[in-house]
């Protein structure tokens, strides 16, 4: 067990299990967890999996796509950001939002900006639909993990 995402002001964090198994086949004790690798593979933590369209994370956490996992996990939110706000890291947007590359979003002045998740089978209007932003699939065709096939993000078409 390791203390994860420690708040420097309160010195409190979240206790999470370390992954077991092998680097090629990491395992977590709970079925609804994913092994997330950090620090160039030195750190392997079991983090709760989530569906970004269902908002299943606890208060103060958002559902984000970690770079080392093919899915989404609950991670404490960093600097809160809403649609169009500048961001750099995946956790710099409010729950229900994700940081995407500036080229994928109209009117984004920074390196990245927060956008909203959306359901590609029932695409609701994206905030900047008039500027070309529509619900784009998060995954390439046929690459989505089971249960996440409908996950999209409001962005410009590729």
N, C-alpha and C positions, 0 to 999 in steps of 0.2 A: 504494500500500500504506500502511496505517495501523496503528499499535500500538493495540490495543483491549483494554479491561478491564484496565488497569494496576493491579497490586497495589501499594498505597502503601508496604507494608513492604519489598518486594523490588525495587520499581521495574521489575518485569518484566510484560510483557503478551503478547498474542497478535497476530501479524501477520495482517491480513486485507486483501483487495483492496477497493478502492472500486468502487461500481457505475458502469457506463457506460450509454450510451443516453440516453434523455430522461426527464424526471420522470414522464411519463405511461406510459413503457415502459422501466423500468430493466432492465439486463441484468447478469449475472454471468458470469465466465469458465468456471465449472464448472456442469454440469447439476444437480448435487445441492446447489446453493446458492440462497439467496433473498436478494433485496435488502431490507435492513431500514433504514428511515428513522428517524433520531433527530434530536434538537435542532431540532424543528420543520421537518424536511426539509433542514436544512443538511448533515447527515451522512448519507451513503448507503453502507452497508457490505454486502459479500457475506459472508453467514454460512452455515455448513453447515446444510442442511435435515435434519429428522429425523422419525421416527415415535415419538410418546410411548409407544406400546404396545410398541415393539421395543427401547428403550434403546440406540440406536445412537451416542450421544454419547461422546466420550472421557472418561476419568476426570477428575473435578473439574468436569464440565459436566452440565447437565440439559437436557431438551427442553422448551422453553417457547414460548408463543404471543406473539410480539412484537405490540404494538398497531398497528404499521404494516404487517403482513404477514398474508396469508390462509393461514397454515400454521404450522409449528413449526420452530424453529431451535435449535441447540446454543449455549447461553450458559453461561459459568462460573456456578456456584451461588454465591449470596451466603451469608447466614446460614442454616445448615441448619435446616430445619423438617420435621416429620413430620405425619401426619394430626392435625388439630385445633389445631396450633400457630398462634399469631397471626402475621400477615404483612401487609405493605403492598405490596411489589413482586413482580413475576412470578418473580424469581429468588431469592426468600427461602424457598424450599422445596427439600427434597432431590430428587434425580432420581427421576422417577416420580410426583411430586406437583406441584401447581400452586396458586397463591394465588387463592382465589375470594371473592366478596362474603360477608360474614358472614350475610346473610339466607338464603343458599343452603345453609347447613350447620348442623345442630343443635349446640347448646352452644358456638357461636363467640362469644366475648366481645369481640373486637376488631373493627376495620373490615373485616378479612378473615382467613381461616384457610386453612391448607394442606389440600388434599384429594387423593385419589388418582385417577390416570387409570384408566379401565376400558374394556372392550370391550363395546359395546352389543349385539353379537350373541351374546355368551357372558358375560352380566353375572355376575361373581363377587359374592359377598356383600360389600357395602360395610361398613366398620367400624361405622357406626351404623345398620345396616339396621332394627334394632328401633325406632329413632326416626324412621324414614321416609326415610332416605338411600338412594337407589337409583342405578343407573348411568344418568345422563342424557346424551343426545347433546351433544357439544361444539358442533356446528353445527346451524343451522336446517335443516329438511328440504330437500334438494336443493342446499344451499350448500357442502357439503364438497368440498375439492379432491380430485382422484383419488388413491386410496390411503389417504385419511384418513376415509372414510365411517363406520368403526366406532369412531372415537375418542369416548370419553365421559369423564365425571368423576362421582365419587360426590357426589351433592348431593340436596337436597330437590326434588321435582317443582315445576315453575314454577306 
